[in-house]
């Protein structure tokens, strides 16, 4: 497990950029934390670390953003989903060839390979804990 304190959004992105180097197709990353804790900034850093140069925004209302990349990157926000059927409607079963980033995974049945937890310490400071999960 890796536990890091970041002092800015840029530091969070930089940490995620480095974290991305450990990812491979099929990985599913669960991102847990309060609103504004840095989940989307972390996703932006992962996307940059994987070579994606486009815009990365929260998929709060779209539920899923697919970023064209090699491997493809799928960014989901499950905050508004109510049940496993809603999750299936996202097409998640088709994401196995890419990297899947999931904000607000809650209690959905997912094959998580990495878990990242965010804790707000102060206005700019975040505690970020990254751990790999053996399947």
SENU-600092 format. One record per residue: residue in three letters; residue number from 1; x, y, z of N, C-alpha, C in turn. Coordinates in steps of 0.001 Angstrom, whole numbers, always signed. Layout:
BEGIN
r residuo=ALA, num=NUM, n_px=X, n_py=Y, n_pz=Z, ca_px=X, ca_py=Y, ca_pz=Z, c_px=X, c_py=Y, c_pz=Z
...
// end
This chain:
BEGIN
r residuo=UNK, num=1, n_px=+854, n_py=-1186, n_pz=+0, ca_px=+0, ca_py=+0, ca_pz=+0, c_px=+893, c_py=+1240, c_pz=+0
r residuo=UNK, num=2, n_px=+490, n_py=+2220, n_pz=-756, ca_px=+1184, ca_py=+3490, ca_pz=-841, c_px=+284, c_py=+4569, c_pz=-258
r residuo=UNK, num=3, n_px=+806, n_py=+5344, n_pz=+702, ca_px=+44, ca_py=+6451, ca_pz=+1289, c_px=+859, c_py=+7721, c_pz=+1077
r residuo=UNK, num=4, n_px=+216, n_py=+8721, n_pz=+437, ca_px=+907, ca_py=+9951, ca_pz=+70, c_px=+46, c_py=+11150, c_pz=+440
r residuo=UNK, num=5, n_px=+685, n_py=+12219, n_pz=+885, ca_px=+13, ca_py=+13504, ca_pz=+1076, c_px=+352, c_py=+14374, c_pz=-120
r residuo=UNK, num=6, n_px=-678, n_py=+14941, n_pz=-746, ca_px=-446, ca_py=+15889, ca_pz=-1830, c_px=-911, c_py=+17260, c_pz=-1368
r residuo=UNK, num=7, n_px=-240, n_py=+18300, n_pz=-1873, ca_px=-551, ca_py=+19657, ca_pz=-1442, c_px=-1232, c_py=+20501, c_pz=-2493
r residuo=UNK, num=8, n_px=-1543, n_py=+19883, n_pz=-3643, ca_px=-2211, ca_py=+20629, ca_pz=-4707, c_px=-2803, c_py=+19641, c_pz=-5708
r residuo=UNK, num=9, n_px=-3688, n_py=+20155, n_pz=-6555, ca_px=-4256, ca_py=+19316, ca_pz=-7617, c_px=-3141, c_py=+18827, c_pz=-8548
r residuo=UNK, num=10, n_px=-2156, n_py=+19679, n_pz=-8823, ca_px=-1053, ca_py=+19300, ca_pz=-9696, c_px=-260, c_py=+18133, c_pz=-9110
r residuo=UNK, num=11, n_px=-62, n_py=+18122, n_pz=-7797, ca_px=+641, ca_py=+17006, ca_pz=-7160, c_px=-175, c_py=+15725, c_pz=-7239
r residuo=UNK, num=12, n_px=-1496, n_py=+15836, n_pz=-7133, ca_px=-2374, ca_py=+14670, ca_pz=-7259, c_px=-2277, c_py=+14103, c_pz=-8675
r residuo=UNK, num=13, n_px=-2296, n_py=+14979, n_pz=-9670, ca_px=-2166, ca_py=+14544, ca_pz=-11067, c_px=-813, c_py=+13874, c_pz=-11284
r residuo=UNK, num=14, n_px=+242, n_py=+14444, n_pz=-10734, ca_px=+1593, ca_py=+13888, ca_pz=-10882, c_px=+1690, c_py=+12495, c_pz=-10244
r residuo=UNK, num=15, n_px=+1107, n_py=+12328, n_pz=-9079, ca_px=+1095, ca_py=+11019, ca_pz=-8417, c_px=+384, c_py=+9993, c_pz=-9300
r residuo=UNK, num=16, n_px=-771, n_py=+10367, n_pz=-9838, ca_px=-1542, ca_py=+9462, ca_pz=-10691, c_px=-792, c_py=+9140, c_pz=-11980
r residuo=UNK, num=17, n_px=-81, n_py=+10110, n_pz=-12523, ca_px=+726, ca_py=+9902, ca_pz=-13726, c_px=+1723, c_py=+8771, c_pz=-13477
r residuo=UNK, num=18, n_px=+2379, n_py=+8797, n_pz=-12327, ca_px=+3331, ca_py=+7743, ca_pz=-11955, c_px=+2621, c_py=+6413, c_pz=-11716
r residuo=UNK, num=19, n_px=+1486, n_py=+6463, n_pz=-11035, ca_px=+688, ca_py=+5263, ca_pz=-10747, c_px=+269, c_py=+4570, c_pz=-12039
r residuo=UNK, num=20, n_px=-17, n_py=+5351, n_pz=-13076, ca_px=-489, ca_py=+4803, ca_pz=-14360, c_px=+525, c_py=+3846, c_pz=-14969
r residuo=UNK, num=21, n_px=+1796, n_py=+4034, n_pz=-14682, ca_px=+2839, ca_py=+3180, ca_pz=-15259, c_px=+2710, c_py=+1729, c_pz=-14801
r residuo=UNK, num=22, n_px=+2001, n_py=+1484, n_pz=-13691, ca_px=+1827, ca_py=+120, ca_pz=-13176, c_px=+586, c_py=-565, c_pz=-13739
r residuo=UNK, num=23, n_px=-213, n_py=+154, n_pz=-14521, ca_px=-1486, ca_py=-387, ca_pz=-14991, c_px=-1336, c_py=-1155, c_pz=-16291
r residuo=UNK, num=24, n_px=-2252, n_py=-2119, n_pz=-16480, ca_px=-2273, ca_py=-2924, ca_pz=-17700, c_px=-3715, c_py=-3137, c_pz=-18133
r residuo=UNK, num=25, n_px=-3933, n_py=-3484, n_pz=-19399, ca_px=-5306, ca_py=-3729, ca_pz=-19870, c_px=-6021, c_py=-4739, c_pz=-18967
r residuo=UNK, num=26, n_px=-7276, n_py=-4435, n_pz=-18669, ca_px=-8077, ca_py=-5270, ca_pz=-17778, c_px=-8120, c_py=-4773, c_pz=-16351
r residuo=UNK, num=27, n_px=-7230, n_py=-3845, n_pz=-15995, ca_px=-7233, ca_py=-3316, ca_pz=-14631, c_px=-8466, c_py=-2455, c_pz=-14395
r residuo=UNK, num=28, n_px=-8999, n_py=-2574, n_pz=-13173, ca_px=-10163, ca_py=-1802, ca_pz=-12744, c_px=-9764, c_py=-1071, c_pz=-11465
r residuo=UNK, num=29, n_px=-9818, n_py=+251, n_pz=-11501, ca_px=-9390, ca_py=+1066, ca_pz=-10373, c_px=-10605, c_py=+1707, c_pz=-9730
r residuo=UNK, num=30, n_px=-10813, n_py=+1404, n_pz=-8449, ca_px=-11908, ca_py=+1991, ca_pz=-7668, c_px=-11373, c_py=+3234, c_pz=-6977
r residuo=UNK, num=31, n_px=-12100, n_py=+4358, n_pz=-7109, ca_px=-11700, ca_py=+5620, ca_pz=-6495, c_px=-12774, c_py=+6034, c_pz=-5495
r residuo=UNK, num=32, n_px=-12392, n_py=+6088, n_pz=-4229, ca_px=-13333, ca_py=+6386, ca_pz=-3143, c_px=-12930, c_py=+7676, c_pz=-2447
r residuo=UNK, num=33, n_px=-13902, n_py=+8525, n_pz=-2161, ca_px=-13632, ca_py=+9749, ca_pz=-1425, c_px=-14778, c_py=+10725, c_pz=-1586
r residuo=UNK, num=34, n_px=-14806, n_py=+11708, n_pz=-714, ca_px=-15865, ca_py=+12711, ca_pz=-741, c_px=-15807, c_py=+13549, c_pz=-2014
r residuo=UNK, num=35, n_px=-16886, n_py=+14275, n_pz=-2282, ca_px=-16903, ca_py=+15227, ca_pz=-3389, c_px=-15755, c_py=+16214, c_pz=-3211
r residuo=UNK, num=36, n_px=-15032, n_py=+16472, n_pz=-4289, ca_px=-13936, ca_py=+17424, ca_pz=-4236, c_px=-12652, c_py=+16885, c_pz=-3644
r residuo=UNK, num=37, n_px=-12578, n_py=+15577, n_pz=-3432, ca_px=-11396, ca_py=+14998, ca_pz=-2798, c_px=-10244, c_py=+14772, c_pz=-3773
r residuo=UNK, num=38, n_px=-10513, n_py=+14824, n_pz=-5078, ca_px=-9430, ca_py=+14667, ca_pz=-6043, c_px=-9543, c_py=+13457, c_pz=-6959
r residuo=UNK, num=39, n_px=-10689, n_py=+12798, n_pz=-6950, ca_px=-10849, ca_py=+11585, ca_pz=-7772, c_px=-10689, c_py=+11879, c_pz=-9257
r residuo=UNK, num=40, n_px=-11338, n_py=+12915, n_pz=-9750, ca_px=-11255, ca_py=+13227, ca_pz=-11182, c_px=-9859, c_py=+13733, c_pz=-11543
r residuo=UNK, num=41, n_px=-9223, n_py=+14494, n_pz=-10678, ca_px=-7845, ca_py=+14937, ca_pz=-10929, c_px=-6925, c_py=+13719, c_pz=-11027
r residuo=UNK, num=42, n_px=-7144, n_py=+12741, n_pz=-10173, ca_px=-6349, ca_py=+11512, ca_pz=-10218, c_px=-6587, c_py=+10786, c_pz=-11541
r residuo=UNK, num=43, n_px=-7840, n_py=+10727, n_pz=-11979, ca_px=-8165, ca_py=+10102, ca_pz=-13273, c_px=-7454, c_py=+10839, c_pz=-14405
r residuo=UNK, num=44, n_px=-7412, n_py=+12163, n_pz=-14324, ca_px=-6719, ca_py=+12957, ca_pz=-15344, c_px=-5242, c_py=+12564, c_pz=-15400
r residuo=UNK, num=45, n_px=-4631, n_py=+12408, n_pz=-14251, ca_px=-3222, ca_py=+12008, ca_pz=-14199, c_px=-2993, c_py=+10617, c_pz=-14756
r residuo=UNK, num=46, n_px=-3905, n_py=+9690, n_pz=-14461, ca_px=-3786, ca_py=+8338, ca_pz=-15024, c_px=-3879, c_py=+8408, c_pz=-16545
r residuo=UNK, num=47, n_px=-4859, n_py=+9132, n_pz=-17048, ca_px=-5028, ca_py=+9241, ca_pz=-18503, c_px=-3780, c_py=+9831, c_pz=-19147
r residuo=UNK, num=48, n_px=-3234, n_py=+10888, n_pz=-18560, ca_px=-2006, ca_py=+11481, ca_pz=-19090, c_px=-860, c_py=+10478, c_pz=-19041
r residuo=UNK, num=49, n_px=-759, n_py=+9742, n_pz=-17935, ca_px=+298, ca_py=+8749, ca_pz=-17785, c_px=+201, c_py=+7611, c_pz=-18785
r residuo=UNK, num=50, n_px=-1002, n_py=+7356, n_pz=-19267, ca_px=-1219, ca_py=+6314, ca_pz=-20267, c_px=-1133, c_py=+6854, c_pz=-21694
r residuo=UNK, num=51, n_px=-856, n_py=+8155, n_pz=-21838, ca_px=-657, ca_py=+8746, ca_pz=-23151, c_px=-1844, c_py=+9466, c_pz=-23746
r residuo=UNK, num=52, n_px=-2949, n_py=+9582, n_pz=-23013, ca_px=-4116, ca_py=+10284, ca_pz=-23538, c_px=-3916, c_py=+11782, c_pz=-23363
r residuo=UNK, num=53, n_px=-4060, n_py=+12542, n_pz=-24447, ca_px=-3795, ca_py=+13981, ca_pz=-24406, c_px=-5063, c_py=+14833, c_pz=-24425
r residuo=UNK, num=54, n_px=-6237, n_py=+14217, n_pz=-24431, ca_px=-7490, ca_py=+14966, ca_pz=-24497, c_px=-7963, c_py=+15448, c_pz=-23135
r residuo=UNK, num=55, n_px=-9151, n_py=+16001, n_pz=-23131, ca_px=-9766, ca_py=+16525, ca_pz=-21918, c_px=-10365, c_py=+15386, c_pz=-21094
r residuo=UNK, num=56, n_px=-10154, n_py=+15432, n_pz=-19786, ca_px=-10721, ca_py=+14451, ca_pz=-18858, c_px=-11611, c_py=+15206, c_pz=-17879
r residuo=UNK, num=57, n_px=-12908, n_py=+14916, n_pz=-17931, ca_px=-13888, ca_py=+15534, ca_pz=-17035, c_px=-14620, c_py=+14453, c_pz=-16260
r residuo=UNK, num=58, n_px=-15241, n_py=+14844, n_pz=-15173, ca_px=-16053, ca_py=+13913, ca_pz=-14405, c_px=-17227, c_py=+13431, c_pz=-15252
r residuo=UNK, num=59, n_px=-17487, n_py=+12127, n_pz=-15255, ca_px=-18642, ca_py=+11610, ca_pz=-15996, c_px=-19908, c_py=+11566, c_pz=-15143
r residuo=UNK, num=60, n_px=-20068, n_py=+12513, n_pz=-14224, ca_px=-21197, ca_py=+12505, ca_pz=-13287, c_px=-22545, c_py=+12332, c_pz=-13962
r residuo=UNK, num=61, n_px=-22785, n_py=+13062, n_pz=-15047, ca_px=-24092, ca_py=+12988, ca_pz=-15692, c_px=-24102, c_py=+12032, c_pz=-16873
r residuo=UNK, num=62, n_px=-22972, n_py=+11874, n_pz=-17529, ca_px=-22898, ca_py=+10952, ca_pz=-18661, c_px=-22778, c_py=+9507, c_pz=-18179
r residuo=UNK, num=63, n_px=-22360, n_py=+9302, n_pz=-16959, ca_px=-22083, ca_py=+8016, ca_pz=-16310, c_px=-20774, c_py=+7411, c_pz=-16819
r residuo=UNK, num=64, n_px=-20536, n_py=+7410, n_pz=-18149, ca_px=-19318, ca_py=+6815, ca_pz=-18712, c_px=-18714, c_py=+7756, c_pz=-19753
r residuo=UNK, num=65, n_px=-17397, n_py=+7944, n_pz=-19640, ca_px=-16627, ca_py=+8579, ca_pz=-20714, c_px=-15640, c_py=+7529, c_pz=-21206
r residuo=UNK, num=66, n_px=-15551, n_py=+7384, n_pz=-22519, ca_px=-14545, ca_py=+6508, ca_pz=-23112, c_px=-13509, c_py=+7402, c_pz=-23771
r residuo=UNK, num=67, n_px=-12234, n_py=+7214, n_pz=-23366, ca_px=-11155, ca_py=+8000, ca_pz=-23926, c_px=-10399, c_py=+7136, c_pz=-24926
r residuo=UNK, num=68, n_px=-10382, n_py=+7543, n_pz=-26204, ca_px=-9689, ca_py=+6748, ca_pz=-27221, c_px=-8193, c_py=+6743, c_pz=-26949
r residuo=UNK, num=69, n_px=-7661, n_py=+5594, n_pz=-26733, ca_px=-6283, ca_py=+5447, ca_pz=-26321, c_px=-5893, c_py=+4002, c_pz=-26568
r residuo=UNK, num=70, n_px=-4624, n_py=+3693, n_pz=-26462, ca_px=-4172, ca_py=+2300, ca_pz=-26502, c_px=-3434, c_py=+2035, c_pz=-25212
r residuo=UNK, num=71, n_px=-4017, n_py=+1300, n_pz=-24274, ca_px=-5343, ca_py=+691, ca_pz=-24323, c_px=-6432, c_py=+1753, c_pz=-24099
r residuo=UNK, num=72, n_px=-7681, n_py=+1430, n_pz=-24491, ca_px=-8771, ca_py=+2376, ca_pz=-24233, c_px=-8943, c_py=+2602, c_pz=-22727
r residuo=UNK, num=73, n_px=-9420, n_py=+3776, n_pz=-22379, ca_px=-9653, ca_py=+4113, ca_pz=-20976, c_px=-11143, c_py=+4400, c_pz=-20809
r residuo=UNK, num=74, n_px=-11739, n_py=+3756, n_pz=-19826, ca_px=-13155, ca_py=+3944, ca_pz=-19508, c_px=-13237, c_py=+4598, c_pz=-18141
r residuo=UNK, num=75, n_px=-13953, n_py=+5713, n_pz=-18055, ca_px=-14057, ca_py=+6488, ca_pz=-16815, c_px=-15530, c_py=+6534, c_pz=-16427
r residuo=UNK, num=76, n_px=-15867, n_py=+5891, n_pz=-15324, ca_px=-17260, ca_py=+5807, ca_pz=-14885, c_px=-17463, c_py=+6545, c_pz=-13577
r residuo=UNK, num=77, n_px=-18643, n_py=+7096, n_pz=-13400, ca_px=-19076, ca_py=+7674, ca_pz=-12132, c_px=-20393, c_py=+6992, c_pz=-11781
r residuo=UNK, num=78, n_px=-20369, n_py=+6150, n_pz=-10757, ca_px=-21537, ca_py=+5341, ca_pz=-10404, c_px=-22407, c_py=+5989, c_pz=-9331
r residuo=UNK, num=79, n_px=-22151, n_py=+7238, n_pz=-9001, ca_px=-22862, ca_py=+7920, ca_pz=-7921, c_px=-24375, c_py=+7862, c_pz=-8087
r residuo=UNK, num=80, n_px=-24858, n_py=+8031, n_pz=-9311, ca_px=-26292, ca_py=+8107, ca_pz=-9546, c_px=-26938, c_py=+6751, c_pz=-9849
r residuo=UNK, num=81, n_px=-26129, n_py=+5692, n_pz=-9967, ca_px=-26712, ca_py=+4382, ca_pz=-10264, c_px=-27332, c_py=+3780, c_pz=-9002
r residuo=UNK, num=82, n_px=-28410, n_py=+3038, n_pz=-9204, ca_px=-29153, ca_py=+2496, ca_pz=-8060, c_px=-28918, c_py=+1005, c_pz=-7826
r residuo=UNK, num=83, n_px=-28620, n_py=+240, n_pz=-8892, ca_px=-28500, ca_py=-1217, ca_pz=-8707, c_px=-27589, c_py=-1828, c_pz=-9772
r residuo=UNK, num=84, n_px=-27363, n_py=-3129, n_pz=-9646, ca_px=-26471, ca_py=-3844, ca_pz=-10558, c_px=-26976, c_py=-3818, c_pz=-11997
r residuo=UNK, num=85, n_px=-28276, n_py=-3776, n_pz=-12186, ca_px=-28837, ca_py=-3699, ca_pz=-13538, c_px=-28425, c_py=-2388, c_pz=-14209
r residuo=UNK, num=86, n_px=-28456, n_py=-1295, n_pz=-13449, ca_px=-28006, ca_py=-10, ca_pz=-13987, c_px=-26530, c_py=-82, c_pz=-14390
r residuo=UNK, num=87, n_px=-25740, n_py=-786, n_pz=-13582, ca_px=-24318, ca_py=-952, ca_pz=-13882, c_px=-24138, c_py=-1706, c_pz=-15197
r residuo=UNK, num=88, n_px=-24890, n_py=-2757, n_pz=-15399, ca_px=-24798, ca_py=-3547, ca_pz=-16638, c_px=-25148, c_py=-2685, c_pz=-17843
r residuo=UNK, num=89, n_px=-26074, n_py=-1756, n_pz=-17684, ca_px=-26481, ca_py=-877, ca_pz=-18779, c_px=-25355, c_py=+48, c_pz=-19245
r residuo=UNK, num=90, n_px=-24301, n_py=+220, n_pz=-18434, ca_px=-23172, ca_py=+1062, ca_pz=-18834, c_px=-22311, c_py=+380, c_pz=-19892
r residuo=UNK, num=91, n_px=-22472, n_py=-940, n_pz=-20040, ca_px=-21637, ca_py=-1701, ca_pz=-20964, c_px=-20347, c_py=-2168, c_pz=-20340
r residuo=UNK, num=92, n_px=-20283, n_py=-2162, n_pz=-19015, ca_px=-19052, ca_py=-2476, ca_pz=-18294, c_px=-18451, c_py=-3832, c_pz=-18678
r residuo=UNK, num=93, n_px=-19269, n_py=-4766, n_pz=-19102, ca_px=-18751, ca_py=-6080, ca_pz=-19493, c_px=-17867, c_py=-6005, c_pz=-20734
r residuo=UNK, num=94, n_px=-17966, n_py=-4924, n_pz=-21494, ca_px=-17184, ca_py=-4758, ca_pz=-22717, c_px=-15871, c_py=-4006, c_pz=-22491
r residuo=UNK, num=95, n_px=-15559, n_py=-3661, n_pz=-21250, ca_px=-14402, ca_py=-2826, ca_pz=-20960, c_px=-13135, c_py=-3611, c_pz=-20636
r residuo=UNK, num=96, n_px=-13154, n_py=-4934, n_pz=-20742, ca_px=-12050, ca_py=-5767, ca_pz=-20259, c_px=-10731, c_py=-5574, c_pz=-20996
r residuo=UNK, num=97, n_px=-10747, n_py=-4984, n_pz=-22175, ca_px=-9507, ca_py=-4779, ca_pz=-22932, c_px=-8850, c_py=-3443, c_pz=-22614
r residuo=UNK, num=98, n_px=-9492, n_py=-2664, n_pz=-21767, ca_px=-8953, ca_py=-1347, ca_pz=-21451, c_px=-8651, c_py=-1197, c_pz=-19970
r residuo=UNK, num=99, n_px=-8432, n_py=+34, n_pz=-19574, ca_px=-8249, ca_py=+423, ca_pz=-18176, c_px=-9560, c_py=+1079, c_pz=-17754
r residuo=UNK, num=100, n_px=-10146, n_py=+620, n_pz=-16645, ca_px=-11422, ca_py=+1154, ca_pz=-16184, c_px=-11228, c_py=+1901, c_pz=-14868
r residuo=UNK, num=101, n_px=-11620, n_py=+3169, n_pz=-14863, ca_px=-11534, ca_py=+4026, ca_pz=-13683, c_px=-12952, c_py=+4246, c_pz=-13171
r residuo=UNK, num=102, n_px=-13203, n_py=+3894, n_pz=-11905, ca_px=-14568, ca_py=+3971, ca_pz=-11387, c_px=-14635, c_py=+4849, c_pz=-10143
r residuo=UNK, num=103, n_px=-15298, n_py=+5993, n_pz=-10302, ca_px=-15582, ca_py=+6853, ca_pz=-9154, c_px=-16888, c_py=+6389, c_pz=-8524
r residuo=UNK, num=104, n_px=-16957, n_py=+6438, n_pz=-7220, ca_px=-18139, ca_py=+6041, ca_pz=-6461, c_px=-18539, c_py=+4576, c_pz=-6731
r residuo=UNK, num=105, n_px=-17630, n_py=+3626, n_pz=-6546, ca_px=-17962, ca_py=+2228, ca_pz=-6826, c_px=-18955, c_py=+1623, c_pz=-5833
r residuo=UNK, num=106, n_px=-19087, n_py=+2249, n_pz=-4679, ca_px=-20014, ca_py=+1788, ca_pz=-3630, c_px=-19982, c_py=+281, c_pz=-3476
r residuo=UNK, num=107, n_px=-21152, n_py=-348, n_pz=-3468, ca_px=-21246, ca_py=-1792, ca_pz=-3217, c_px=-21574, c_py=-2582, c_pz=-4472
r residuo=UNK, num=108, n_px=-21153, n_py=-2074, n_pz=-5636, ca_px=-21425, ca_py=-2787, ca_pz=-6873, c_px=-20482, c_py=-3974, c_pz=-7017
r residuo=UNK, num=109, n_px=-20951, n_py=-5047, n_pz=-7643, ca_px=-20106, ca_py=-6230, ca_pz=-7843, c_px=-19078, c_py=-5970, c_pz=-8953
r residuo=UNK, num=110, n_px=-17861, n_py=-5668, n_pz=-8560, ca_px=-16813, ca_py=-5312, ca_pz=-9510, c_px=-15553, c_py=-6122, c_pz=-9231
r residuo=UNK, num=111, n_px=-14786, n_py=-6402, n_pz=-10257, ca_px=-13490, ca_py=-7077, ca_pz=-10109, c_px=-12400, c_py=-6012, c_pz=-10017
r residuo=UNK, num=112, n_px=-12274, n_py=-5430, n_pz=-8854, ca_px=-11328, ca_py=-4340, ca_pz=-8618, c_px=-9905, c_py=-4894, c_pz=-8542
r residuo=UNK, num=113, n_px=-8975, n_py=-4246, n_pz=-9258, ca_px=-7568, ca_py=-4635, ca_pz=-9165, c_px=-6756, c_py=-3646, c_pz=-8336
r residuo=UNK, num=114, n_px=-7236, n_py=-2395, n_pz=-8255, ca_px=-6555, ca_py=-1357, ca_pz=-7476, c_px=-7617, c_py=-492, c_pz=-6790
r residuo=UNK, num=115, n_px=-7329, n_py=-117, n_pz=-5562, ca_px=-8225, ca_py=+756, ca_pz=-4812, c_px=-7461, c_py=+2019, c_pz=-4428
r residuo=UNK, num=116, n_px=-8085, n_py=+3166, n_pz=-4664, ca_px=-7467, ca_py=+4441, ca_pz=-4310, c_px=-8470, c_py=+5206, c_pz=-3448
r residuo=UNK, num=117, n_px=-8044, n_py=+5544, n_pz=-2237, ca_px=-8916, ca_py=+6254, ca_pz=-1299, c_px=-8374, c_py=+7653, c_pz=-1065
r residuo=UNK, num=118, n_px=-9280, n_py=+8630, n_pz=-1066, ca_px=-8928, ca_py=+10040, ca_pz=-917, c_px=-9536, c_py=+10580, c_pz=+362
r residuo=UNK, num=119, n_px=-8722, n_py=+11299, n_pz=+1114, ca_px=-9207, ca_py=+11942, ca_pz=+2334, c_px=-8804, c_py=+13416, c_pz=+2263
r residuo=UNK, num=120, n_px=-9769, n_py=+14297, n_pz=+2463, ca_px=-9493, ca_py=+15732, ca_pz=+2464, c_px=-8893, c_py=+16108, c_pz=+3818
r residuo=UNK, num=121, n_px=-7686, n_py=+16659, n_pz=+3788, ca_px=-7007, ca_py=+17100, ca_pz=+5008, c_px=-7257, c_py=+18596, c_pz=+5235
r residuo=UNK, num=122, n_px=-7096, n_py=+19367, n_pz=+4173, ca_px=-7360, ca_py=+20806, ca_pz=+4214, c_px=-7785, c_py=+21236, c_pz=+2812
r residuo=UNK, num=123, n_px=-7932, n_py=+22528, n_pz=+2597, ca_px=-8403, ca_py=+23019, ca_pz=+1302, c_px=-7589, c_py=+22458, c_pz=+128
r residuo=UNK, num=124, n_px=-6284, n_py=+22387, n_pz=+274, ca_px=-5424, ca_py=+21911, ca_pz=-814, c_px=-4803, c_py=+20548, c_pz=-564
r residuo=UNK, num=125, n_px=-4757, n_py=+20119, n_pz=+668, ca_px=-4043, ca_py=+18892, ca_pz=+1025, c_px=-4959, c_py=+17668, c_pz=+1024
r residuo=UNK, num=126, n_px=-4447, n_py=+16577, n_pz=+431, ca_px=-5180, ca_py=+15314, ca_pz=+363, c_px=-4281, c_py=+14168, c_pz=+814
r residuo=UNK, num=127, n_px=-4877, n_py=+13211, n_pz=+1503, ca_px=-4189, ca_py=+11964, ca_pz=+1799, c_px=-4716, c_py=+10943, c_pz=+802
r residuo=UNK, num=128, n_px=-3828, n_py=+10343, n_pz=+47, ca_px=-4212, ca_py=+9391, ca_pz=-986, c_px=-3552, c_py=+8057, c_pz=-689
r residuo=UNK, num=129, n_px=-4378, n_py=+7018, n_pz=-573, ca_px=-3892, ca_py=+5660, ca_pz=-302, c_px=-4189, c_py=+4784, c_pz=-1506
r residuo=UNK, num=130, n_px=-3143, n_py=+4220, n_pz=-2092, ca_px=-3273, ca_py=+3343, ca_pz=-3254, c_px=-2883, c_py=+1942, c_pz=-2843
r residuo=UNK, num=131, n_px=-3714, n_py=+966, n_pz=-3207, ca_px=-3342, ca_py=-419, ca_pz=-2942, c_px=-3820, c_py=-1313, c_pz=-4071
r residuo=UNK, num=132, n_px=-3010, n_py=-2324, n_pz=-4349, ca_px=-3375, ca_py=-3339, ca_pz=-5331, c_px=-4115, c_py=-4434, c_pz=-4611
r residuo=UNK, num=133, n_px=-5073, n_py=-5027, n_pz=-5309, ca_px=-5897, ca_py=-6069, ca_pz=-4714, c_px=-5685, c_py=-7348, c_pz=-5511
r residuo=UNK, num=134, n_px=-5318, n_py=-8406, n_pz=-4829, ca_px=-5145, ca_py=-9695, ca_pz=-5495, c_px=-6512, c_py=-10316, c_pz=-5750
r residuo=UNK, num=135, n_px=-6712, n_py=-10757, n_pz=-6981, ca_px=-7976, ca_py=-11401, ca_pz=-7334, c_px=-7904, c_py=-12888, c_pz=-7089
// end
